[in-house]
Amino acid sequence: MAKDTKKAAAKTESKVGQNIAIFWLLILSGLGIVFIPPTMIVIFAGMIPSLVAILLNTERTGGIATMISFNLAGVIPVVGILWERGQTFSEALKILSDVYMWLAMFGGAGLAVFLTWAVPVVVFSAYELQAKANIAKLQKRRAKLIEEWGGQFVADMRDIPKAPQ
Amino acid sequence: MSLAEKMDMPPESVPAGSGGMLEGRFRIDLSRPVDFLQGGVNMAVQAADMQDPSQERFAVVSTPYSSYRRQIAQLMMESRIPGMIDLLARGTVRFSETDVRYVSVFDLPRGGRLFTDSEGAIAENLVLDYVLPPVSAALLTLHRAGLTHRAIRADNLFFADAERSQVIVGEAITTAPGSLQPDVYEPQESASAHPYGRGDGTPADDIYAVGILMLHLLTGRLPGADMSADEIYRGKLGQGTFALLAEDLDLSSRISDVLAGLLHDDPKRRWNVETLINWRDAIKESPRRGRGDRRAFSKILFDGEEYNSPRLLAHEMTKRPKSAVELLQSGRLEKWVRNSLRDEDASKEISHIQSSSAGAPRGQKRNGTTAVTQATRLLDPDGPLWYRNVSFTRGAIGNLMLQAYQLDDTEMKKSIAELFESGLLLTMAVSEIRENKEKRAEWMSESAISNCFDYMKRSRDLGYGLERCLYELNPVTPCLSPLVLGSHVKNVPDFLTIAEKKLVSANGQGNPFDRHAAAFIASKSKGLDKYLKTLSYHAPGSVPHTLVQLKLFAKLQAVAHPAPLPGFAAWAEEMLKPVFAKIRSRLRREVISQRFKEAKKSGNLETILTATDIERQIAADSREYENALATATQADQMAAFLANGTEHRRAAANHYGAWITSVLSVTSLITSMVLSALYFMG
């Protein structure tokens, strides 16, 4: 009961944090649309994967943050190019019509998706290997003890009450 | 004999089948028995005198259960007893590696037996002139030395020479005193005792036997041969011995007078050996005839029959103890003793016994028997002690025990054990030894009985019980353990030597510490009490029990037999097999077994114990086993936890993977920002 209350409290806290972030995001976006509209066009276009991820709401906050980070890491050089060429709508559209620019922006998002999927798999595999190695080690140790102490040892082991796992 | 005593080691090997040599002089030939000298359980065989082959000798080969009358033998060895067969040598003779027997060598009576039933009566003058002088001469020497013969009987008289001119009395040392005497030869005091419980008796018993012997020789038949032992006893008590056996015979007056003097029923009025030697003077005044037991003023009814002889009543009470208990509890016996026997002291004691037995719960048979034992002792204070199925004179319980063991008579052993265990014998002994100086000589020492009482308290323990009493009361009895029986083991070094040979031949199979061996070793050694006590605390077959036995023999070896004992080492191996099996660690077991094998080669039990260090190893093994068990259980639980923890690991991997990707993403964002800034602004 107390656990559930704590979880609910944490959820509420997180939602409040999210709302504050969205609030600031909207403020910054509004200011961006007013003062640097070509840049905002590129950013909005480049951040589509992140927006989709937010809309899908997979409840994996870490995953969304990773997606946003990688996505943004891909968008920032494109925005840099836009700013280098002069921040105009035509340059923005030119950039958006360049497939490599899309590749750079969506590539970051793609990498984020890949890493979000691949890293836990790799870590799990490592964990499994480690567990198997430990089990083998323990079994070897047990076999050695049985060899040392004989058949009665196995019977006596069975008689010992098992501790709760 | 203590452990510290000098070792008396027998020679290592004797060629099988060569016969045995005693003192390097007498060759004992077991295959040539001397028929006319056979009697009892011992065996009489021919013996060759290697120093003087012209002399004829015979040897009596004792069984392990035979009593041996050392004092008479000692006297016979020290000086020749006139009128008695000559004892030339005695000692153990080795017939094979493990066949050792106790042998006594005598001069062979060449003329054979003086009397056989088939030859008929011997003339009066021959009896008086040829038989009586050597018999009385032999008795004179013995009685003056404070000893008795207790084997004066017709078939124990021999002609010393081939010409049959010199009569001698046969030996009396290789059997229990009086054990081979026909019942009629026994006076009233010992007639109702078990043959092996008749005891050394008094010189008067020998004199009585001489009287019966004379009757036997003069009539040519055993006196009272047509009567049962009970009829003879009752007749002797009722009429007196002379009246029963001699009065109706056609005898000369001088013989009648001699017999009256010899067969008087009161030992105090009976002739002594000096009177016997001077019988011609003694019969000048015709001796008074004995008239059996003392008579009470009135009779007492017991089990449908009236009695006025207290001794006869006591005898009948022992035959029907249930009725005897009823008689006691009715109070009639106490009144009869007080009023008719005029014995106030006995009456008071019977009253006390009566009240004690009346207070005992019903069905306690032992209490009733005890009461009858005490009451019969008061009625017949000079007679044998009775208890259940045993009857014996004061100092003869040791011989009786030997007989019980020889016959393996469980009931007899049980009765003797009860006598010691209940304290009844001790109570009677203490009372008689302290109150009656005459009785003191008849009893064995008070301390011996007291010790036996203590041994019986721990009768179930090895080294105690009836077997211990047997060896304490019969100090010359060899060890009767089945392992060494027949090897005349008389001390601990002998025991170790013989047991070693038996164990070697049986490859360690055998028990050198059975009840007999334990009791024998305990009675011959000092300082073993701590081992015996420890043994009693542990169940047979347990590890401590086994180890204590090994330690005990290790000590015995160190003190009494320092040479290697490979047979005992093999026995130790057999004993330690189950102990080794109790060591759970295979590695430790192998190591200890290896150490044992190495130590076994030394044949030294102490080395074996030190090398194997069993006690410490078993303790360490037990401790380590518990630790290993805990470790294995923990490992098992851990393995199970790991095997079932896939989901947990998956969750952890997801969590850790998310963290890694987050770190990577932040790193890549920062890197992108920094590089873009450097590139585009720089």
Interface residues (C-beta under 8 A of the other chain):
Chain A: R60 G62 G63 A65 T66 M67 I68 S69 F70 L72 A73 G74 I76 P77 V79 G80 I81 W83 E84 G108 L111 A112 L115 T116 V119 P120 V121 V122 V123 F124 A126 Y127 E128 A131 N134 I135 L138 Q139 R141 R142 L145 I146 E147 E148 W149 G150 Q152 F153 D156 M157 I160 K162 A163 Q165
Chain B: R584 S585 R586 L587 Y625 A628 L629 T631 A632 T633 A635 D636 Q637 M638 A639 A640 F641 L642 A643 N644 G645 T646 R649 R650 A652 A653 N654 Y656 G657 A658 W659 I660 T661 S662 L664 S665 V666 S668 L669 T671 S672 M673 L675 S676 A677 Y679 F680
